[in-house]
Structures are given as C-alpha cells and as structure tokens.
C-alpha cells in the first residue's frame, strides 16, 4: 500500500510474499522428501526472482510491489494455460 511512497523516496522494497517464499519452499520440500540441498537450491531462486522484480519495476516505472504482483499474475496465467493444455 505504500509502494509509491517508498519508490518516490528511493527505497527499494522487497515484497514480503516474495522474500517469505523460502518458508513455503522448505515446507513443500519436507512434504515431498526433498534433500536439504534441493530445498536450498529452490529457495535460492528467490534471489533471481527479486532481481527480475527490481528490473521490471525499473523498466515499467512502477513500485516493486506492483511489479511483483504483475509477475505473480503472469505466472498464475501461465500455469492455468499449461493445465488447460493437459486436459
């Protein structure tokens, strides 16, 4: 909700649902018998996702929370299209 203000003040905000994804990765890994190395590798992808969000925000001139939402919405849309192709 404060994304615009933070952007105007030059604060780079990492949306909480992105940086907290590591916990979800860990739980998923535990439930699917991943090794700790597999979980660490997957959680490590959060860094690349953040860089992509920061780049998208810069390119589109939007706050990082808006860029993160757009990226999440795109991923959901891609997953839905993929699921429809399996049916």
Gaussian input, Z-matrix of N, CA and C with variables (Angstrom, degrees):
# hf/3-21g

backbone

0 1
 N
 C     1     B1
 C     2     B2     1     A1
 N     3     B3     2     A2     1     D1
 C     4     B4     3     A3     2     D2
 C     5     B5     4     A4     3     D3
 N     6     B6     5     A5     4     D4
 C     7     B7     6     A6     5     D5
 C     8     B8     7     A7     6     D6
 N     9     B9     8     A8     7     D7
 C    10    B10     9     A9     8     D8
 C    11    B11    10    A10     9     D9
 N    12    B12    11    A11    10    D10
 C    13    B13    12    A12    11    D11
 C    14    B14    13    A13    12    D12
 N    15    B15    14    A14    13    D13
 C    16    B16    15    A15    14    D14
 C    17    B17    16    A16    15    D15
 N    18    B18    17    A17    16    D16
 C    19    B19    18    A18    17    D17
 C    20    B20    19    A19    18    D18
 N    21    B21    20    A20    19    D19
 C    22    B22    21    A21    20    D20
 C    23    B23    22    A22    21    D21
 N    24    B24    23    A23    22    D22
 C    25    B25    24    A24    23    D23
 C    26    B26    25    A25    24    D24
 N    27    B27    26    A26    25    D25
 C    28    B28    27    A27    26    D26
 C    29    B29    28    A28    27    D27
 N    30    B30    29    A29    28    D28
 C    31    B31    30    A30    29    D29
 C    32    B32    31    A31    30    D30
 N    33    B33    32    A32    31    D31
 C    34    B34    33    A33    32    D32
 C    35    B35    34    A34    33    D33
 N    36    B36    35    A35    34    D34
 C    37    B37    36    A36    35    D35
 C    38    B38    37    A37    36    D36
 N    39    B39    38    A38    37    D37
 C    40    B40    39    A39    38    D38
 C    41    B41    40    A40    39    D39
 N    42    B42    41    A41    40    D40
 C    43    B43    42    A42    41    D41
 C    44    B44    43    A43    42    D42
 N    45    B45    44    A44    43    D43
 C    46    B46    45    A45    44    D44
 C    47    B47    46    A46    45    D45
 N    48    B48    47    A47    46    D46
 C    49    B49    48    A48    47    D47
 C    50    B50    49    A49    48    D48
 N    51    B51    50    A50    49    D49
 C    52    B52    51    A51    50    D50
 C    53    B53    52    A52    51    D51
 N    54    B54    53    A53    52    D52
 C    55    B55    54    A54    53    D53
 C    56    B56    55    A55    54    D54
 N    57    B57    56    A56    55    D55
 C    58    B58    57    A57    56    D56
 C    59    B59    58    A58    57    D57
 N    60    B60    59    A59    58    D58
 C    61    B61    60    A60    59    D59
 C    62    B62    61    A61    60    D60
 N    63    B63    62    A62    61    D61
 C    64    B64    63    A63    62    D62
 C    65    B65    64    A64    63    D63
 N    66    B66    65    A65    64    D64
 C    67    B67    66    A66    65    D65
 C    68    B68    67    A67    66    D66
 N    69    B69    68    A68    67    D67
 C    70    B70    69    A69    68    D68
 C    71    B71    70    A70    69    D69
 N    72    B72    71    A71    70    D70
 C    73    B73    72    A72    71    D71
 C    74    B74    73    A73    72    D72
 N    75    B75    74    A74    73    D73
 C    76    B76    75    A75    74    D74
 C    77    B77    76    A76    75    D75
 N    78    B78    77    A77    76    D76
 C    79    B79    78    A78    77    D77
 C    80    B80    79    A79    78    D78
 N    81    B81    80    A80    79    D79
 C    82    B82    81    A81    80    D80
 C    83    B83    82    A82    81    D81
 N    84    B84    83    A83    82    D82
 C    85    B85    84    A84    83    D83
 C    86    B86    85    A85    84    D84
 N    87    B87    86    A86    85    D85
 C    88    B88    87    A87    86    D86
 C    89    B89    88    A88    87    D87
 N    90    B90    89    A89    88    D88
 C    91    B91    90    A90    89    D89
 C    92    B92    91    A91    90    D90
 N    93    B93    92    A92    91    D91
 C    94    B94    93    A93    92    D92
 C    95    B95    94    A94    93    D93
 N    96    B96    95    A95    94    D94
 C    97    B97    96    A96    95    D95
 C    98    B98    97    A97    96    D96
 N    99    B99    98    A98    97    D97
 C   100   B100    99    A99    98    D98
 C   101   B101   100   A100    99    D99
 N   102   B102   101   A101   100   D100
 C   103   B103   102   A102   101   D101
 C   104   B104   103   A103   102   D102
 N   105   B105   104   A104   103   D103
 C   106   B106   105   A105   104   D104
 C   107   B107   106   A106   105   D105
 N   108   B108   107   A107   106   D106
 C   109   B109   108   A108   107   D107
 C   110   B110   109   A109   108   D108
 N   111   B111   110   A110   109   D109
 C   112   B112   111   A111   110   D110
 C   113   B113   112   A112   111   D111
 N   114   B114   113   A113   112   D112
 C   115   B115   114   A114   113   D113
 C   116   B116   115   A115   114   D114
 N   117   B117   116   A116   115   D115
 C   118   B118   117   A117   116   D116
 C   119   B119   118   A118   117   D117
 N   120   B120   119   A119   118   D118
 C   121   B121   120   A120   119   D119
 C   122   B122   121   A121   120   D120
 N   123   B123   122   A122   121   D121
 C   124   B124   123   A123   122   D122
 C   125   B125   124   A124   123   D123
 N   126   B126   125   A125   124   D124
 C   127   B127   126   A126   125   D125
 C   128   B128   127   A127   126   D126
 N   129   B129   128   A128   127   D127
 C   130   B130   129   A129   128   D128
 C   131   B131   130   A130   129   D129
 N   132   B132   131   A131   130   D130
 C   133   B133   132   A132   131   D131
 C   134   B134   133   A133   132   D132
 N   135   B135   134   A134   133   D133
 C   136   B136   135   A135   134   D134
 C   137   B137   136   A136   135   D135
 N   138   B138   137   A137   136   D136
 C   139   B139   138   A138   137   D137
 C   140   B140   139   A139   138   D138
 N   141   B141   140   A140   139   D139
 C   142   B142   141   A141   140   D140
 C   143   B143   142   A142   141   D141
 N   144   B144   143   A143   142   D142
 C   145   B145   144   A144   143   D143
 C   146   B146   145   A145   144   D144
 N   147   B147   146   A146   145   D145
 C   148   B148   147   A147   146   D146
 C   149   B149   148   A148   147   D147
 N   150   B150   149   A149   148   D148
 C   151   B151   150   A150   149   D149
 C   152   B152   151   A151   150   D150
 N   153   B153   152   A152   151   D151
 C   154   B154   153   A153   152   D152
 C   155   B155   154   A154   153   D153
 N   156   B156   155   A155   154   D154
 C   157   B157   156   A156   155   D155
 C   158   B158   157   A157   156   D156
 N   159   B159   158   A158   157   D157
 C   160   B160   159   A159   158   D158
 C   161   B161   160   A160   159   D159
 N   162   B162   161   A161   160   D160
 C   163   B163   162   A162   161   D161
 C   164   B164   163   A163   162   D162
 N   165   B165   164   A164   163   D163
 C   166   B166   165   A165   164   D164
 C   167   B167   166   A166   165   D165
 N   168   B168   167   A167   166   D166
 C   169   B169   168   A168   167   D167
 C   170   B170   169   A169   168   D168
 N   171   B171   170   A170   169   D169
 C   172   B172   171   A171   170   D170
 C   173   B173   172   A172   171   D171
 N   174   B174   173   A173   172   D172
 C   175   B175   174   A174   173   D173
 C   176   B176   175   A175   174   D174
 N   177   B177   176   A176   175   D175
 C   178   B178   177   A177   176   D176
 C   179   B179   178   A178   177   D177
 N   180   B180   179   A179   178   D178
 C   181   B181   180   A180   179   D179
 C   182   B182   181   A181   180   D180
 N   183   B183   182   A182   181   D181
 C   184   B184   183   A183   182   D182
 C   185   B185   184   A184   183   D183
 N   186   B186   185   A185   184   D184
 C   187   B187   186   A186   185   D185
 C   188   B188   187   A187   186   D186
 N   189   B189   188   A188   187   D187
 C   190   B190   189   A189   188   D188
 C   191   B191   190   A190   189   D189
 N   192   B192   191   A191   190   D190
 C   193   B193   192   A192   191   D191
 C   194   B194   193   A193   192   D192
 N   195   B195   194   A194   193   D193
 C   196   B196   195   A195   194   D194
 C   197   B197   196   A196   195   D195
 N   198   B198   197   A197   196   D196
 C   199   B199   198   A198   197   D197
 C   200   B200   199   A199   198   D198
 N   201   B201   200   A200   199   D199
 C   202   B202   201   A201   200   D200
 C   203   B203   202   A202   201   D201
 N   204   B204   203   A203   202   D202
 C   205   B205   204   A204   203   D203
 C   206   B206   205   A205   204   D204
 N   207   B207   206   A206   205   D205
 C   208   B208   207   A207   206   D206
 C   209   B209   208   A208   207   D207
 N   210   B210   209   A209   208   D208
 C   211   B211   210   A210   209   D209
 C   212   B212   211   A211   210   D210
 N   213   B213   212   A212   211   D211
 C   214   B214   213   A213   212   D212
 C   215   B215   214   A214   213   D213
 N   216   B216   215   A215   214   D214
 C   217   B217   216   A216   215   D215
 C   218   B218   217   A217   216   D216
 N   219   B219   218   A218   217   D217
 C   220   B220   219   A219   218   D218
 C   221   B221   220   A220   219   D219
 N   222   B222   221   A221   220   D220
 C   223   B223   222   A222   221   D221
 C   224   B224   223   A223   222   D222
 N   225   B225   224   A224   223   D223
 C   226   B226   225   A225   224   D224
 C   227   B227   226   A226   225   D225
 N   228   B228   227   A227   226   D226
 C   229   B229   228   A228   227   D227
 C   230   B230   229   A229   228   D228
 N   231   B231   230   A230   229   D229
 C   232   B232   231   A231   230   D230
 C   233   B233   232   A232   231   D231
 N   234   B234   233   A233   232   D232
 C   235   B235   234   A234   233   D233
 C   236   B236   235   A235   234   D234
 N   237   B237   236   A236   235   D235
 C   238   B238   237   A237   236   D236
 C   239   B239   238   A238   237   D237
 N   240   B240   239   A239   238   D238
 C   241   B241   240   A240   239   D239
 C   242   B242   241   A241   240   D240
 N   243   B243   242   A242   241   D241
 C   244   B244   243   A243   242   D242
 C   245   B245   244   A244   243   D243
 N   246   B246   245   A245   244   D244
 C   247   B247   246   A246   245   D245
 C   248   B248   247   A247   246   D246
 N   249   B249   248   A248   247   D247
 C   250   B250   249   A249   248   D248
 C   251   B251   250   A250   249   D249
 N   252   B252   251   A251   250   D250
 C   253   B253   252   A252   251   D251
 C   254   B254   253   A253   252   D252
 N   255   B255   254   A254   253   D253
 C   256   B256   255   A255   254   D254
 C   257   B257   256   A256   255   D255
 N   258   B258   257   A257   256   D256
 C   259   B259   258   A258   257   D257
 C   260   B260   259   A259   258   D258

   B1=1.4384
   B2=1.5131
   B3=1.3165
   B4=1.4570
   B5=1.5269
   B6=1.3162
   B7=1.4535
   B8=1.5107
   B9=1.3195
   B10=1.4689
   B11=1.5273
   B12=1.3206
   B13=1.4670
   B14=1.5245
   B15=1.3268
   B16=1.4624
   B17=1.5211
   B18=1.3246
   B19=1.4717
   B20=1.5215
   B21=1.3426
   B22=1.4662
   B23=1.5331
   B24=1.3212
   B25=1.4627
   B26=1.5238
   B27=1.3245
   B28=1.4522
   B29=1.5184
   B30=1.3264
   B31=1.4592
   B32=1.5259
   B33=1.3223
   B34=1.4583
   B35=1.5202
   B36=1.3039
   B37=1.4646
   B38=1.5173
   B39=1.3273
   B40=1.4604
   B41=1.5215
   B42=1.3307
   B43=1.4673
   B44=1.5289
   B45=1.3329
   B46=1.4603
   B47=1.5173
   B48=1.3242
   B49=1.4659
   B50=1.5236
   B51=1.3130
   B52=1.4655
   B53=1.5256
   B54=1.3163
   B55=1.4662
   B56=1.5255
   B57=1.3244
   B58=1.4604
   B59=1.5277
   B60=1.3029
   B61=1.4592
   B62=1.5278
   B63=1.3146
   B64=1.4654
   B65=1.5168
   B66=1.3197
   B67=1.4601
   B68=1.5152
   B69=1.3151
   B70=1.4677
   B71=1.5178
   B72=1.3209
   B73=1.4601
   B74=1.5280
   B75=1.3162
   B76=1.4575
   B77=1.5299
   B78=1.3209
   B79=1.4638
   B80=1.5274
   B81=1.3281
   B82=1.4644
   B83=1.5267
   B84=1.3268
   B85=1.4585
   B86=1.5140
   B87=1.3191
   B88=1.4629
   B89=1.5256
   B90=1.2996
   B91=1.4774
   B92=1.5245
   B93=1.3333
   B94=1.4630
   B95=1.5298
   B96=1.3227
   B97=1.4673
   B98=1.5279
   B99=1.3248
   B100=1.4562
   B101=1.5215
   B102=1.3132
   B103=1.4554
   B104=1.5273
   B105=1.3293
   B106=1.4711
   B107=1.5183
   B108=1.3289
   B109=1.4699
   B110=1.5247
   B111=1.3321
   B112=1.4716
   B113=1.5301
   B114=1.3296
   B115=1.4683
   B116=1.5169
   B117=1.3276
   B118=1.4649
   B119=1.5266
   B120=1.3100
   B121=1.4677
   B122=1.5262
   B123=1.3287
   B124=1.4666
   B125=1.5332
   B126=1.3292
   B127=1.4672
   B128=1.5285
   B129=1.3234
   B130=1.4555
   B131=1.5167
   B132=1.3181
   B133=1.4662
   B134=1.5255
   B135=1.3244
   B136=1.4591
   B137=1.5286
   B138=1.3107
   B139=1.4663
   B140=1.5221
   B141=1.3249
   B142=1.4709
   B143=1.5246
   B144=1.3268
   B145=1.4637
   B146=1.5230
   B147=1.3271
   B148=1.4670
   B149=1.5181
   B150=1.3245
   B151=1.4627
   B152=1.5240
   B153=1.3209
   B154=1.4664
   B155=1.5284
   B156=1.3311
   B157=1.4631
   B158=1.5227
   B159=1.3352
   B160=1.4580
   B161=1.5243
   B162=1.3254
   B163=1.4641
   B164=1.5298
   B165=1.3125
   B166=1.4603
   B167=1.5284
   B168=1.3240
   B169=1.4630
   B170=1.5234
   B171=1.3182
   B172=1.4680
   B173=1.5270
   B174=1.3282
   B175=1.4671
   B176=1.5234
   B177=1.3341
   B178=1.4608
   B179=1.5260
   B180=1.3394
   B181=1.4575
   B182=1.5150
   B183=1.3312
   B184=1.4680
   B185=1.5252
   B186=1.3370
   B187=1.4620
   B188=1.5362
   B189=1.3148
   B190=1.4648
   B191=1.5222
   B192=1.3362
   B193=1.4617
   B194=1.5278
   B195=1.3178
   B196=1.4647
   B197=1.5274
   B198=1.3220
   B199=1.4696
   B200=1.5226
   B201=1.3261
   B202=1.4685
   B203=1.5214
   B204=1.3155
   B205=1.4715
   B206=1.5244
   B207=1.3219
   B208=1.4717
   B209=1.5283
   B210=1.3165
   B211=1.4614
   B212=1.5287
   B213=1.3270
   B214=1.4705
   B215=1.5253
   B216=1.3194
   B217=1.4618
   B218=1.5231
   B219=1.3284
   B220=1.4594
   B221=1.5221
   B222=1.3121
   B223=1.4677
   B224=1.5259
   B225=1.3258
   B226=1.4677
   B227=1.5177
   B228=1.3208
   B229=1.4694
   B230=1.5258
   B231=1.3318
   B232=1.4648
   B233=1.5234
   B234=1.3331
   B235=1.4683
   B236=1.5179
   B237=1.3203
   B238=1.4729
   B239=1.5252
   B240=1.3357
   B241=1.4663
   B242=1.5263
   B243=1.3178
   B244=1.4667
   B245=1.5229
   B246=1.3263
   B247=1.4588
   B248=1.5234
   B249=1.3189
   B250=1.4598
   B251=1.5243
   B252=1.3192
   B253=1.4632
   B254=1.5243
   B255=1.3334
   B256=1.4591
   B257=1.5122
   B258=1.3321
   B259=1.4732
   B260=1.5057
   A1=111.55
   A2=116.97
   A3=120.24
   A4=112.39
   A5=116.33
   A6=120.63
   A7=114.42
   A8=117.07
   A9=120.34
   A10=111.49
   A11=116.54
   A12=120.40
   A13=110.19
   A14=116.27
   A15=119.40
   A16=110.79
   A17=116.53
   A18=120.90
   A19=110.67
   A20=116.87
   A21=121.10
   A22=111.82
   A23=116.96
   A24=121.39
   A25=112.68
   A26=116.88
   A27=120.69
   A28=114.23
   A29=116.68
   A30=121.49
   A31=108.80
   A32=116.24
   A33=120.87
   A34=107.25
   A35=115.45
   A36=122.33
   A37=109.88
   A38=116.17
   A39=121.81
   A40=106.75
   A41=117.90
   A42=120.43
   A43=112.14
   A44=114.21
   A45=119.70
   A46=113.26
   A47=117.72
   A48=117.27
   A49=112.12
   A50=117.17
   A51=119.99
   A52=110.00
   A53=116.30
   A54=118.73
   A55=112.13
   A56=118.05
   A57=120.60
   A58=112.98
   A59=117.56
   A60=120.99
   A61=112.45
   A62=117.31
   A63=120.59
   A64=112.23
   A65=117.03
   A66=120.67
   A67=111.80
   A68=116.43
   A69=120.46
   A70=111.23
   A71=115.72
   A72=119.90
   A73=109.61
   A74=116.22
   A75=120.41
   A76=111.53
   A77=117.16
   A78=120.97
   A79=110.03
   A80=117.00
   A81=120.11
   A82=110.06
   A83=115.88
   A84=120.16
   A85=112.52
   A86=116.50
   A87=120.18
   A88=111.38
   A89=116.40
   A90=120.48
   A91=112.75
   A92=116.35
   A93=120.39
   A94=112.35
   A95=115.24
   A96=122.08
   A97=114.06
   A98=116.89
   A99=120.22
   A100=109.27
   A101=115.82
   A102=119.86
   A103=107.67
   A104=115.54
   A105=118.06
   A106=110.51
   A107=116.85
   A108=120.09
   A109=111.10
   A110=116.46
   A111=119.68
   A112=110.46
   A113=116.03
   A114=119.90
   A115=111.25
   A116=117.66
   A117=120.66
   A118=110.94
   A119=116.55
   A120=120.09
   A121=110.75
   A122=116.02
   A123=119.63
   A124=110.54
   A125=116.31
   A126=119.75
   A127=110.58
   A128=116.73
   A129=120.97
   A130=113.15
   A131=116.84
   A132=120.96
   A133=112.26
   A134=116.74
   A135=120.54
   A136=109.95
   A137=116.71
   A138=120.99
   A139=110.94
   A140=116.35
   A141=120.18
   A142=111.29
   A143=116.17
   A144=120.13
   A145=110.34
   A146=117.01
   A147=120.16
   A148=111.59
   A149=117.00
   A150=119.44
   A151=110.94
   A152=116.46
   A153=120.62
   A154=110.70
   A155=116.71
   A156=121.30
   A157=110.48
   A158=117.26
   A159=120.68
   A160=110.90
   A161=116.66
   A162=120.87
   A163=110.82
   A164=116.58
   A165=121.23
   A166=110.52
   A167=116.78
   A168=120.97
   A169=111.02
   A170=115.40
   A171=119.99
   A172=110.90
   A173=116.57
   A174=121.28
   A175=112.60
   A176=116.27
   A177=120.24
   A178=113.25
   A179=116.48
   A180=119.96
   A181=113.33
   A182=115.89
   A183=120.85
   A184=109.33
   A185=117.00
   A186=119.55
   A187=110.64
   A188=116.22
   A189=119.98
   A190=112.70
   A191=117.78
   A192=118.30
   A193=111.10
   A194=117.37
   A195=121.29
   A196=109.57
   A197=117.10
   A198=120.68
   A199=110.44
   A200=117.55
   A201=121.10
   A202=110.74
   A203=116.63
   A204=119.74
   A205=111.00
   A206=116.72
   A207=120.08
   A208=111.35
   A209=116.10
   A210=120.01
   A211=110.15
   A212=117.01
   A213=120.85
   A214=110.66
   A215=116.83
   A216=120.56
   A217=111.48
   A218=116.68
   A219=120.44
   A220=110.66
   A221=117.16
   A222=120.84
   A223=111.19
   A224=116.59
   A225=120.58
   A226=110.29
   A227=117.14
   A228=120.86
   A229=110.74
   A230=117.11
   A231=120.62
   A232=111.23
   A233=116.54
   A234=120.52
   A235=110.93
   A236=116.93
   A237=120.39
   A238=110.79
   A239=116.17
   A240=119.19
   A241=110.64
   A242=116.01
   A243=120.36
   A244=110.60
   A245=117.12
   A246=119.90
   A247=111.24
   A248=117.73
   A249=120.76
   A250=111.03
   A251=117.01
   A252=119.46
   A253=111.44
   A254=117.98
   A255=121.55
   A256=112.17
   A257=116.59
   A258=120.51
   A259=110.42
   D1=-20.84
   D2=-179.93
   D3=-107.36
   D4=17.15
   D5=-176.13
   D6=-56.39
   D7=-43.39
   D8=-179.39
   D9=-64.03
   D10=-42.22
   D11=-179.22
   D12=-65.05
   D13=-45.17
   D14=179.13
   D15=-60.42
   D16=-44.36
   D17=179.64
   D18=-60.27
   D19=-45.48
   D20=179.67
   D21=-60.60
   D22=-31.00
   D23=-179.27
   D24=-89.38
   D25=0.77
   D26=177.73
   D27=79.87
   D28=17.66
   D29=179.06
   D30=-89.06
   D31=125.68
   D32=177.04
   D33=-89.31
   D34=113.75
   D35=-176.29
   D36=-102.38
   D37=127.27
   D38=174.21
   D39=-98.16
   D40=110.04
   D41=-176.99
   D42=-53.98
   D43=135.95
   D44=-173.61
   D45=-60.13
   D46=-36.17
   D47=-178.23
   D48=-70.16
   D49=-16.68
   D50=175.17
   D51=-82.47
   D52=-51.44
   D53=-176.16
   D54=-70.81
   D55=-24.29
   D56=178.00
   D57=-84.55
   D58=-0.66
   D59=-178.63
   D60=-63.91
   D61=-21.75
   D62=179.28
   D63=-57.92
   D64=-37.61
   D65=177.40
   D66=-63.84
   D67=-40.86
   D68=178.06
   D69=-66.68
   D70=-39.57
   D71=177.44
   D72=-60.54
   D73=-43.43
   D74=-179.13
   D75=-62.61
   D76=-45.79
   D77=179.52
   D78=-63.27
   D79=-44.59
   D80=178.45
   D81=-59.31
   D82=-44.47
   D83=179.67
   D84=-61.13
   D85=-41.37
   D86=178.18
   D87=-63.48
   D88=-41.02
   D89=-178.27
   D90=-72.20
   D91=-20.47
   D92=-178.46
   D93=-114.40
   D94=20.74
   D95=174.11
   D96=56.57
   D97=37.96
   D98=174.33
   D99=-73.27
   D100=152.15
   D101=170.96
   D102=-75.18
   D103=163.99
   D104=177.98
   D105=-63.77
   D106=-31.48
   D107=177.80
   D108=-64.56
   D109=-40.38
   D110=178.82
   D111=-64.30
   D112=-43.74
   D113=179.50
   D114=-64.44
   D115=-42.03
   D116=178.89
   D117=-63.89
   D118=-40.88
   D119=179.96
   D120=-63.52
   D121=-44.36
   D122=-179.55
   D123=-66.29
   D124=-42.92
   D125=178.44
   D126=-63.97
   D127=-31.08
   D128=178.65
   D129=-63.98
   D130=-20.68
   D131=177.91
   D132=-68.76
   D133=-15.93
   D134=178.65
   D135=-60.72
   D136=-37.45
   D137=178.38
   D138=-58.64
   D139=-48.07
   D140=179.49
   D141=-63.52
   D142=-36.83
   D143=177.88
   D144=-64.30
   D145=-42.21
   D146=177.63
   D147=-61.95
   D148=-43.40
   D149=177.55
   D150=-60.04
   D151=-39.88
   D152=178.49
   D153=-64.52
   D154=-40.60
   D155=177.98
   D156=-63.48
   D157=-45.57
   D158=-179.98
   D159=-62.06
   D160=-40.49
   D161=179.09
   D162=-66.42
   D163=-44.47
   D164=178.94
   D165=-61.29
   D166=-43.12
   D167=178.83
   D168=-60.78
   D169=-43.80
   D170=179.68
   D171=-65.39
   D172=-47.74
   D173=-177.99
   D174=-62.05
   D175=-37.88
   D176=-175.74
   D177=-97.08
   D178=-4.47
   D179=178.61
   D180=65.66
   D181=37.70
   D182=-179.81
   D183=-122.68
   D184=160.46
   D185=175.37
   D186=-64.00
   D187=157.91
   D188=-177.65
   D189=-64.30
   D190=-30.28
   D191=178.14
   D192=-65.83
   D193=-35.56
   D194=177.30
   D195=-69.16
   D196=-43.37
   D197=178.63
   D198=-62.15
   D199=-41.61
   D200=179.17
   D201=-63.82
   D202=-41.81
   D203=177.87
   D204=-63.17
   D205=-42.07
   D206=178.92
   D207=-62.52
   D208=-43.08
   D209=178.95
   D210=-63.71
   D211=-43.76
   D212=179.06
   D213=-62.48
   D214=-44.01
   D215=179.23
   D216=-62.76
   D217=-37.86
   D218=178.08
   D219=-66.13
   D220=-42.10
   D221=178.93
   D222=-63.24
   D223=-40.65
   D224=177.99
   D225=-64.54
   D226=-44.33
   D227=178.69
   D228=-62.01
   D229=-42.48
   D230=178.16
   D231=-61.69
   D232=-41.72
   D233=179.82
   D234=-65.45
   D235=-39.05
   D236=178.44
   D237=-64.18
   D238=-42.52
   D239=178.59
   D240=-63.26
   D241=-40.78
   D242=179.29
   D243=-63.77
   D244=-42.72
   D245=179.35
   D246=-64.13
   D247=-38.51
   D248=179.18
   D249=-65.24
   D250=-32.11
   D251=-179.36
   D252=-72.27
   D253=-20.27
   D254=178.45
   D255=-82.15
   D256=-20.60
   D257=-174.38
   D258=-85.63

